[in-house]
């Protein structure tokens, strides 16, 4: 892998691409980094195994950007992941114009005399406590602060909301945030107190840096009222004081900025609401901040009449232009601050636009992004950081990209390379392969039949290599076949949606013909997921559960649901949340395997039933790792580490259970088998073989039955789910919905997938796929094309019809690439 070049690692699914790129190359870089840490830090990491490699020479520092969703916390947004929000907070703190959240008047500085007069206006017999803020939300034990209070002659301090004598102060944790205020004076409003009050107020303002807090208990009132008074910012109408603006004033992860009602989430739980099928509690927009996440004072700060919440609601494409012209529209005094911030933000925004994410808003939740979208968002941070001499390891960054957006992604990766970095990409996209400097083809098959370098060199050299399966497709010596005869469409058999306005969809009315393979196409952000995942699926499920024919949301009407009996969404979410989940348990084959072991002579002699051979059973599992095969080690400041269980050696079961054997193999041995090996081993057990054959048909023969779900990619998880459905009895009236099923698939695997989808349709079912892969699109019976652009420029129905009809539409970006692809496919070979 040459330094400073772009290398693509490709090969059939399961051939060992990820093992080479991530488990070897990146893992060795990670190990070398860990060895550079201090002994204190390394003591937590000494159980990390070395990659299974003899020697790695010339490895640069590695940085991995994969499809892992990472933190799906609702506080994580596009703005925070790209670090754009850090710059935006700084911009609003330094350049923003504060407004009163009550009357909207611009907040200005007020003199100390005004504050004194405000205090003198309290009615007679009111008890007052004047406090000077000395420390606000800072870590430490703050001994020097208490000493400063003593030197002023004051006797008390309020520490984290509680008043203490300076002789009886609590022990402060240096790792926690603390707020310390000096108690300057305590007095009662009576005649002759004016001089004392004035002196104490001015002293509090001096000690508090222009800010004081007053606690007041008026006569006849039960509770103390607290008020902030400041010489810094105050409303001339409401006489309300505000704290000086800081970056944390605009952080929804900080108590100094977050909305008090929703605590910075922008949403609140709805009591008594019915949970959706996923089990998540229903939520509603926070009535206090209206989804803006921040306190009213922070939301009232504007730059060029835009609040920070409005800015985060805009699509990236709009913000790119806004930041470009920002400095020209600001006052001269603010330009020096804004120009550097705008430059850093602009780099990241321009990258997001180039890789087809201009439709995203900065406030979009990171949990709602696809794996490909999230990876490209994280790439924007790398582009903006300006790192050099780094080896970037990327995992299919083209996922979710329309062919029209591919060129811009390629340009962005070239930009990253031009900064002096080495780029290693695991990829199946043909355009990405041709754009690379070097191509490494791993194979020739999956699992035990793979793991070798079949071919390497320039893309042209690999394309000319007769031994390379990838080269055969690149040179068009081999192509993905497609049906030239489309299934006929029956107008009487279709599910129809009327007036769909979900997200950016523009009052769409569209029909999904039943009994066909339907492709939903369009550029990234054109509204495909909004139409299928967030409109069609919820509406069908609601109607099938005897809900109202008219939805309460963004669809006015749905018809034709009575013509199907099931609706199954096959997504890319993990098949389980931890090491205990595996393909064997998800697809149900483990139940049949346990029954097989329970029928053996040894099991009957020991009185073992099927449950004994479950690693979820107390009687059969290892009592140390609880059937997980690994132990979790908490790493404090790092993510948790899983190490092989020392008792069972990762075999999950206790010794007595492992002594029972079928054809010489224990249940742990079976879980260690690949799907291909298990299919041969259980060839005479039809109940087991049926599920295994479904997995093999989808190219998953290389997976181990007991492989942890944490090591399975989103594309593999989706195919496991599809195989599970294939193994079940077919009713012929099922609606299947798949979101980019070609994720992680090689040309040869795409060929196999298309055949499986057609098998489902041949059985009478309807299959809807959201897809960008041109070979899958060409294989569909019917297309629904959205666009023409993403975000606000999308949401329109460009056309419906056969692939040939869409290819003839001049306004369709998908049609243009379909026409080009078809003409290329007709050529027998290409120049290499």
Secondary structure, DSSP 4 states (H G I P E B T S, - for coil): --TTSEEEEEESTTSSHHHHIIIIIIHHHHHHHHHTS-HHHHTTTTTPPPPS-S---SPPEEEEE-S------TT-BHHHHTTHHHHHHHHHHHHPBPB-TTT-PBPB---HHHHHHHHHTSPTT-EEEEEEEEEEEEES--HHHHHHHHHTT--EEEETTEEEETTSPPPPPTTSEEEEEEEEEEEE--TT-HHHHHHHHHHHHHHTTSEEEEEEE-TT-SS-EEEEEESSEE-TTT--EEPPP-GGGG-TTSTTTB-TTTTTSSEEE-TTPPP-TT-PPPEEE-TTTTT--B-HHHHT-EETTEEHHHHHHSBHHHHHHHHHTHHHHS-HHHHHHHHHHHHHHHHHHHHHHHTT-TT-BTTSBGGGS-HHHHHHHHHHHHHHHT--SEEEEEE-TTTT--HHHHHHHHHHHHHHHHTT-EEEEE---HHHHHHSSEEEEEESSSGGG--EEEEEESHHHHHT-TT-HHHHHHTTSS-----SSPPPP-TTSEEEEEEE-STT--SEEEEEETTSEEEEE-STTSSHHHHIIIIIHHHHHHHHTT--SS-SSS-SEEE-GGG-SEEEEE--S-S-SSTT-BHHHHSSHHHHHHHHHHTSHHHHHHT--GGGG-TT-TTTB-TTTTTSSEEEE--TTS--EEEE-TTTTT--B-HHHHT--BTTB-HHHHHHSBHHHHHHHTTT-HHHHHHHHHHHHTT-TTSBTT-BGGGS-HHHHHHHHHHHHHHSPP-S-EEEEEE-TTTT--HHHHHHHHHHHHHHHHTT-EEEEE---HHHHHT-SEEEEEESSSGGG--EEEEEE-HHHHHT-TT-HHHHHHHHHHHHHTSS----
